[in-house]
Amino acid sequence: MVRVLIADKMSPSAMEVFKNRGVDVDVITGLSKEELIKIMPEYDGLAVRSATRPDADIIAAGTKLKVIGRAGIGTDNIDKKAATANGVVVMNTPFGNAITTAEHAISLLLACARQIPAASERTQAGEWPKSDFKGVELFNKTLGVIGCGNIGALVAERALGLKMKVVAFDPYLTQERAVQIGVEKVELEDVFKRADAITLHTPLTDGTRGIVSKEALAMAKPGLILVNAARGGLVDEQALKEALDSGHVRAAALDVFGVEPAKDNILFGTKNFIATPHLGASTLEAQENVAVQIAEQMSDYLLSGAVTNALNMPSISAEEAPRLKPFVDLAEKLGSLTGQLLEAPIASVEFCYLGDVAALNTKPMTSAALSGLLKPMIGDVNMVSAPSIASDRGIEVKESTQDDAKDHDNLIKLVLTTKSGKTYEIAGSIYGGEPRLLNLFGVALDAAFTPAMLYVRNEDKPGFIGALGTILGENNVNIATFFLGRAQQGGRAVCLVSVDAPVSQEIQDQVRQATHVKFVRALHF
């Protein structure tokens, strides 16, 4: 039975989704790190929001753990590097609370423009301070959007509805997309120089940390309004306070802070400053959406292998998962065979997809092939961790596709180059739904993959097959199937022997001494 732990408070709908899908689910919130480590070995999946922080220790304790799901957008609380290294998929729900967060950002922008919180507080205190609150119109003003992904684009859409002009900075925003959503794509410096108001919608990374710095605020237009409903740490809070105190920044509203919960902050009490306690995603609709979505995504992965909104693994839809499965299996076996036979350091590997397979989602196949390739060298590696491990080891990974596979409907080919400059090629296909090996290091053959096999490289000379059969027979090793191939008559040849049980090192040594034998290796799939 697949088991999932919901470790943070979320809509009961999440639990219902898991149960309806046949997943055993426990809801245990408020656990300490030590308590979580103690029970993690029991679970295949962990569902969290922002309170639980799955770090390297917690992830390592999850010996069965396959997926961590974040009901929300930000995954700063999850050690994604540790998850990847341990082969754990990390998922989030980037669209479930997008509208809610965008509306909150616009609400903060309007509240700043009209000083609504301060006016409300003083009015309810018995004053009538009408002359003290002269706001500014947003009509015809320029809004600068830093980070124009899904939420940023929704904010831009709403700002355009207020008849604002919108300029946007985002390294991944194309000119075509900018035109489509009605914004002007500009550089970061231009946002600060031109915008009357700025709103942040970028993740927190090493490149975005402190993106609203003292220097950036200095170049901003006097009277700037600043809104951050994205991630804490994007704004230099000391610099913002100084800018508010001097009046250079007219007003600011933060929903997120560098340290949360923000019980004490340098900005608290500053004139024209508005604070909310990380409410961007806090609506009934959003909480329901993200809870249902993460439960559905985690269930799909645990039950069918479908991957949606993963941060460290290629996406695989539920529809394409069954069609991809045999090709993923073939890719993994081709990689495994190569990894078991080669011992030289790898410089690069190219995965070539030809024929029908070229039209499929090739990323999962590449990840599977890398996993197979690296497992003989590293041991604990899977589709999730393999690309990261390959990168850490300096292995260049390339992909190519081609519509025509010539004599085959589909073909997957691995072209591997060692650090000494030698190149090796291996290829296979799917026949009758089963993976077949068609080319091994330049030698054509047609071989099935079986759990236990013996690989022998030899000279194509009479007497070899009889000698090999005699040695295996004398050692009670039963041959299931025998696959032969040769580069040319009398030249280099290979054979793959499918056996009923693994071939011991002692028997391999005997085969190695046989006539015309050059290389021997027991294989496991």
C-alpha positions in Angstrom: 0.0 0.0 0.0 1.3 3.4 -1.0 1.4 5.8 2.0 1.4 9.6 2.2 1.9 11.9 5.2 0.2 15.3 5.2 2.5 17.2 7.6 0.9 20.7 7.4 -2.6 22.1 7.7 -4.4 22.1 4.4 -7.9 21.6 3.1 -9.5 18.2 4.0 -10.1 17.8 0.3 -6.5 16.7 -0.1 -7.1 13.8 2.2 -10.2 12.9 0.3 -8.4 12.9 -3.0 -5.7 10.5 -1.7 -8.3 8.2 -0.2 -10.4 8.2 -3.3 -7.3 7.3 -5.4 -6.5 4.3 -3.1 -3.6 6.0 -1.3 -3.3 5.4 2.4 -3.0 8.9 4.0 -2.1 10.2 7.5 -2.6 13.8 8.6 -0.1 14.6 11.4 0.7 18.3 11.8 3.0 20.2 14.1 5.7 17.5 14.2 9.2 18.5 15.3 12.2 17.6 13.1 13.1 14.6 15.3 9.5 13.3 15.3 9.3 13.6 11.5 12.7 11.8 11.0 11.4 9.0 13.2 8.3 8.3 11.1 9.6 9.1 7.6 10.6 5.6 6.8 6.9 4.6 6.7 6.0 7.0 3.9 6.3 7.1 0.1 5.1 10.7 -0.1 5.2 13.9 2.0 2.7 16.7 1.5 3.6 20.1 3.0 2.9 23.8 2.9 5.4 26.2 4.4 5.6 25.2 8.1 7.3 21.9 7.6 10.9 22.1 6.3 12.1 18.9 4.8 15.8 19.2 5.0 18.6 16.8 4.1 18.2 14.8 7.4 14.5 14.4 7.0 14.8 13.4 3.3 17.5 10.9 4.1 15.3 9.3 6.7 12.6 8.7 4.1 14.1 5.4 2.8 10.8 4.8 0.9 10.3 8.5 0.0 9.6 9.1 -3.7 7.9 12.5 -3.8 7.5 15.7 -1.7 4.5 17.9 -2.7 4.3 21.6 -1.8 0.7 22.9 -1.8 1.7 26.3 -3.1 4.3 27.9 -5.3 7.4 28.6 -3.2 9.6 25.6 -2.3 12.2 27.5 -0.3 11.4 25.3 2.7 12.4 22.1 0.9 16.0 21.1 0.4 15.7 20.4 -3.3 19.4 19.6 -3.7 19.1 16.9 -1.1 15.8 15.6 -2.6 17.4 15.3 -6.0 20.5 13.6 -4.7 18.2 11.1 -2.9 16.0 10.6 -6.0 12.9 12.3 -4.6 10.7 14.3 -6.9 9.8 17.8 -5.6 6.4 19.1 -6.9 4.5 22.4 -6.3 1.3 23.9 -7.5 2.3 27.0 -9.4 -1.1 27.9 -10.7 -3.5 27.0 -7.8 -3.0 30.3 -6.0 -1.9 32.5 -8.8 -5.0 34.6 -9.1 -5.3 35.0 -5.4 -1.7 36.3 -5.1 -2.1 38.6 -8.1 -5.3 40.1 -6.5 -3.5 40.6 -3.2 -0.7 42.4 -4.9 -3.1 44.8 -6.6 -4.9 45.3 -3.3 -1.7 46.3 -1.6 -0.9 48.6 -4.5 -4.3 50.4 -4.2 -4.0 50.5 -0.4 -0.6 52.2 -0.7 -1.9 54.7 -3.3 -4.8 55.8 -1.1 -3.2 55.2 2.4 -6.2 53.1 3.3 -4.9 51.3 6.5 -3.7 54.4 8.2 -6.8 56.3 7.3 -9.0 53.5 8.6 -7.1 53.3 11.9 -7.3 57.0 12.6 -10.9 57.3 11.6 -11.9 54.5 13.9 -9.8 56.1 16.7 -12.3 59.0 16.6 -10.5 61.4 14.3 -11.6 62.8 11.0 -8.2 63.3 9.3 -9.4 64.0 5.8 -6.8 66.7 5.0 -3.9 64.4 6.1 -4.6 61.8 3.4 -4.1 62.9 -0.2 -3.5 59.8 -2.3 -2.4 59.4 -5.9 -4.2 58.0 -8.9 -2.9 54.9 -10.6 -4.5 55.9 -13.9 -1.9 56.6 -16.5 0.9 55.7 -14.1 3.6 53.2 -15.0 3.8 49.9 -13.1 7.1 48.0 -13.2 6.7 44.2 -12.9 9.8 42.4 -11.8 9.3 38.7 -12.7 6.6 38.3 -15.4 5.8 34.7 -15.1 2.3 33.4 -14.4 1.5 35.7 -11.4 3.4 38.7 -12.9 1.4 38.4 -16.1 -1.9 38.3 -14.1 -0.9 41.4 -12.2 0.0 43.1 -15.4 -3.4 42.2 -16.9 -5.2 43.8 -13.9 -3.0 46.8 -14.0 -3.8 47.3 -17.6 -7.5 47.2 -16.6 -6.8 50.1 -14.3 -5.4 51.9 -17.4 -1.8 51.8 -16.2 1.2 51.4 -18.4 3.2 48.3 -17.6 6.9 47.7 -18.1 8.4 44.3 -17.2 11.7 42.8 -16.4 12.2 39.0 -16.7 15.2 37.3 -18.3 12.8 34.6 -19.6 10.2 36.9 -21.0 10.2 36.7 -24.8 9.3 39.7 -26.9 6.4 37.8 -28.4 5.0 37.0 -24.9 5.4 40.6 -23.9 3.4 41.8 -26.8 0.8 39.1 -26.1 0.2 40.2 -22.5 0.5 43.9 -23.4 3.7 44.9 -21.5 6.9 46.5 -22.6 9.9 44.3 -22.0 12.8 46.4 -20.4 16.0 45.9 -18.4 15.9 45.9 -14.6 17.5 49.4 -14.4 14.8 50.8 -16.6 12.1 49.5 -14.3 13.5 51.5 -11.4 14.1 54.6 -13.5 10.7 54.6 -15.2 8.1 53.0 -12.9 5.8 55.0 -10.6 5.1 51.7 -8.8 7.0 48.4 -8.7 5.6 45.0 -7.8 7.8 41.8 -7.3 6.9 38.4 -8.7 10.1 36.5 -8.9 11.4 33.5 -7.0 14.1 33.9 -4.4 17.5 32.8 -5.8 21.1 33.9 -5.5 20.5 36.1 -8.4 17.3 37.8 -7.1 18.2 38.1 -3.4 18.2 41.8 -2.5 17.2 42.8 -6.0 15.5 45.9 -4.5 18.8 47.2 -3.0 19.8 50.6 -1.7 21.4 51.3 -5.1 18.3 50.3 -7.0 16.0 52.5 -4.8 18.4 55.4 -5.3 17.8 55.3 -9.0 14.1 55.0 -8.6 11.7 57.9 -9.3 10.8 60.0 -6.3 7.4 59.0 -4.9 7.8 55.3 -5.8 5.3 52.8 -4.4 6.8 49.3 -3.8 4.9 46.1 -3.3 6.3 42.6 -2.5 3.9 39.7 -2.4 6.4 37.2 -3.7 9.2 36.0 -1.5 11.0 37.4 1.5 14.6 38.4 0.9 14.0 40.2 -2.4 14.0 43.6 -0.6 16.8 45.1 1.4 14.5 46.0 4.4 17.0 48.5 5.9 17.4 50.3 2.6 13.6 50.4 2.2 13.1 51.9 5.7 15.6 54.6 4.9 13.9 55.4 1.6 10.5 55.6 3.3 11.8 57.8 6.1 13.3 60.2 3.6 10.2 60.3 1.5 12.0 59.0 -1.6 9.7 56.0 -1.5 6.1 57.2 -1.1 4.7 54.0 0.3 5.5 50.3 0.5 3.6 47.1 1.3 5.2 43.8 2.1 3.4 40.5 2.5 6.6 38.6 2.9 9.7 39.2 4.9 13.3 38.1 5.2 12.6 36.3 8.5 9.1 34.8 9.1 7.1 34.8 11.2 7.9 38.4 11.2 7.2 39.2 14.9 9.7 42.1 14.9 10.9 43.9 11.9 12.8 47.2 11.3 10.0 48.4 9.0 7.2 48.0 11.6 5.9 51.3 12.6 7.4 53.2 9.7 5.2 55.8 8.2 3.4 54.8 4.9 4.4 51.2 5.4 1.8 48.4 5.1 2.4 44.8 6.4 0.4 41.6 5.9 1.3 38.2 7.3 2.1 36.3 4.1 -1.5 36.3 2.9 -0.9 36.2 -0.8 -2.3 32.7 -1.2 -4.8 32.9 1.7 -8.2 32.7 0.2 -10.7 29.9 0.5 -10.6 29.2 -3.2 -6.8 29.1 -3.3 -6.4 26.9 -0.3 -8.9 24.4 -1.8 -7.2 24.6 -5.2 -3.6 23.9 -4.1 -4.7 21.1 -1.7 -6.6 19.3 -4.3 -4.0 19.8 -7.0 -1.0 18.6 -4.9 -3.0 15.5 -3.8 -3.9 14.7 -7.5 -0.3 15.3 -8.7 1.3 13.1 -5.9 -1.3 10.4 -6.5 -0.6 10.4 -10.2 3.1 10.0 -9.7 2.9 7.3 -7.0 0.3 5.3 -8.9 1.1 5.7 -12.6 4.4 7.5 -12.9 2.9 10.7 -14.3 4.9 13.8 -13.3 3.3 17.3 -13.2 4.9 20.6 -12.0 8.1 18.9 -10.8 11.1 21.1 -10.1 13.7 18.4 -10.5 12.3 16.0 -13.1 10.8 16.2 -16.6 7.0 16.3 -16.7 5.2 13.2 -17.9 1.4 13.5 -18.4 -0.9 10.7 -17.3 -1.9 10.2 -20.9 1.7 9.8 -22.2 3.1 7.7 -19.3 1.8 4.3 -20.6 3.2 5.0 -24.1 6.5 6.2 -22.7 7.0 3.3 -20.4 8.6 0.8 -22.9 10.9 3.4 -24.3 11.9 4.6 -20.8 12.6 0.9 -20.0 14.7 0.5 -23.2 16.7 3.7 -22.5 17.4 2.6 -19.0 18.7 -0.8 -20.2 20.8 0.7 -22.9 22.4 3.0 -20.4 22.8 0.1 -17.9 24.5 -2.1 -20.4 26.9 0.7 -21.4 27.7 1.5 -17.8 28.4 -2.2 -16.9 30.7 -2.7 -19.8 32.7 0.6 -19.8 35.1 1.6 -17.0 36.7 4.7 -18.6 35.7 8.2 -17.3 32.9 9.6 -19.4 33.3 13.1 -21.0 30.0 13.3 -22.9 27.0 11.3 -24.0 24.5 12.0 -26.7 21.0 10.5 -26.7 19.6 10.2 -30.3 15.9 9.5 -30.8 15.0 8.3 -34.3 11.6 7.5 -35.9 8.4 7.4 -33.9 10.1 7.9 -30.6 11.4 11.3 -31.7 7.9 12.7 -31.5 7.5 11.7 -27.8 8.7 13.4 -24.6 12.4 12.5 -24.7 13.4 14.0 -21.4 12.2 11.1 -19.2 14.1 8.7 -21.5 17.3 10.7 -21.2 16.9 10.7 -17.5 16.3 6.9 -17.4 19.3 6.3 -19.7 21.5 8.4 -17.5 20.3 6.5 -14.4 21.2 3.2 -16.0 24.6 4.5 -17.2 25.6 5.9 -13.8 24.2 3.2 -11.5 27.1 0.7 -12.1 29.5 3.4 -11.1 27.6 5.1 -8.3 25.0 2.7 -7.1 22.3 4.9 -5.5 20.9 6.8 -8.5 17.6 7.1 -10.2 15.8 9.1 -12.9 15.5 12.1 -10.5 19.1 12.3 -9.3 20.9 11.1 -12.5 20.9 14.5 -14.4 22.2 16.3 -11.4 24.9 13.7 -10.7 26.0 13.7 -14.4 26.3 17.5 -14.2 28.3 17.3 -11.0 30.7 14.9 -12.6 31.2 17.2 -15.6 29.5 14.8 -18.1 28.1 16.8 -21.0 24.6 15.5 -21.9 23.1 16.2 -25.4 19.9 15.2 -27.2 19.0 14.9 -30.8 15.9 13.8 -32.7 15.4 12.5 -36.3 12.1 11.6 -37.9 13.6 8.7 -40.0 15.0 5.6 -38.3 15.6 3.9 -41.7 15.0 0.2 -41.2 13.2 0.6 -37.9 10.0 2.2 -36.7 11.9 3.6 -33.7 15.5 3.7 -32.5 17.2 5.0 -29.4 21.0 5.4 -29.8 23.6 6.4 -27.2 26.9 7.9 -28.4 29.3 8.0 -25.6 32.7 9.7 -25.6 35.3 8.9 -22.9 37.8 11.5 -21.5 40.5 9.8 -23.6 38.6 10.6 -26.7 37.3 7.2 -27.6 33.7 6.9 -28.9 31.2 4.1 -28.3 27.8 3.6 -29.8 24.9 1.4 -28.6 21.4 1.3 -30.0 18.1 -0.5 -29.4 14.4 -0.5 -30.4 11.0 -1.7 -29.2 9.6 -4.8 -30.9 6.3 -6.2 -29.8 6.4 -3.9 -26.8 9.7 -5.3 -25.6 13.2 -3.7 -25.6 15.7 -5.1 -28.0 19.4 -4.5 -28.4 20.4 -3.9 -32.1 23.9 -2.5 -32.0 26.6 -2.9 -29.4 29.8 -0.9 -30.0 29.6 -1.2 -33.7 28.5 -4.8 -33.9 25.0 -5.5 -35.2 22.9 -8.1 -33.4 19.3 -8.6 -32.2 19.2 -9.5 -28.5 16.6 -9.4 -25.7 17.4 -8.1 -22.2 17.0 -10.7 -19.4 17.8 -10.4 -15.7 21.1 -12.3 -15.8 23.4 -12.3 -18.9 27.0 -13.0 -19.8 28.8 -10.7 -22.3 31.8 -12.0 -24.1 33.9 -10.3 -26.7 35.9 -12.7 -28.9 37.6 -13.3 -32.2 35.2 -14.8 -34.8 37.1 -18.1 -35.0 35.8 -21.8 -34.9 35.8 -23.5 -31.6 34.7 -20.5 -29.4 31.0 -21.4 -29.1 31.8 -25.0 -28.2 34.3 -24.0 -25.6 32.0 -21.5 -24.0 29.1 -23.9 -23.9 31.3 -26.6 -22.3 32.5 -24.3 -19.6 28.9 -23.2 -18.7 27.6 -26.7 -18.9 30.3 -28.1 -16.6 29.4 -25.4 -14.0 25.7 -26.1 -14.2 24.9 -22.8 -15.8 21.8 -23.2 -18.0 21.7 -21.2 -21.2 18.3 -19.7 -22.0 19.1 -17.9 -25.2 22.3 -17.1 -27.1 22.8 -13.9 -29.2 25.7 -13.5 -31.6 27.0 -10.7 -33.7 30.3 -9.9 -35.5 31.8 -6.8 -37.2 33.2 -8.9 -40.0 34.0 -12.5 -40.8 37.0 -13.6 -38.8 37.1 -10.3 -37.0 35.7 -8.9 -33.8 32.6 -10.6 -32.5 30.4 -10.4 -29.4 27.9 -12.7 -27.8 25.2 -12.1 -25.1 24.2 -15.2 -23.3 21.0 -15.2 -21.3 21.4 -17.5 -18.3 19.0 -18.7 -15.6 21.2 -17.5 -12.7 24.0 -14.9 -12.3 27.5 -16.1 -13.5 30.0 -16.1 -10.7 33.4 -14.5 -10.9 35.1 -17.9 -10.8 33.2 -19.0 -13.9 33.9 -15.7 -15.7 37.6 -16.4 -15.1 37.3 -19.8 -16.7 35.6 -18.3 -19.7 38.3 -15.6 -19.9 40.9 -18.4 -20.4 38.9 -20.0 -23.3 40.2 -19.9 -26.8 39.7 -16.6 -28.7 38.1 -14.8 -25.7 39.1 -11.1 -25.2 36.7 -9.8 -22.6 34.1 -11.2 -20.2 31.5 -9.5 -18.0 28.5 -10.7 -16.1 25.5 -8.4 -16.6 22.4 -7.7 -14.5 19.2 -6.0 -15.6 
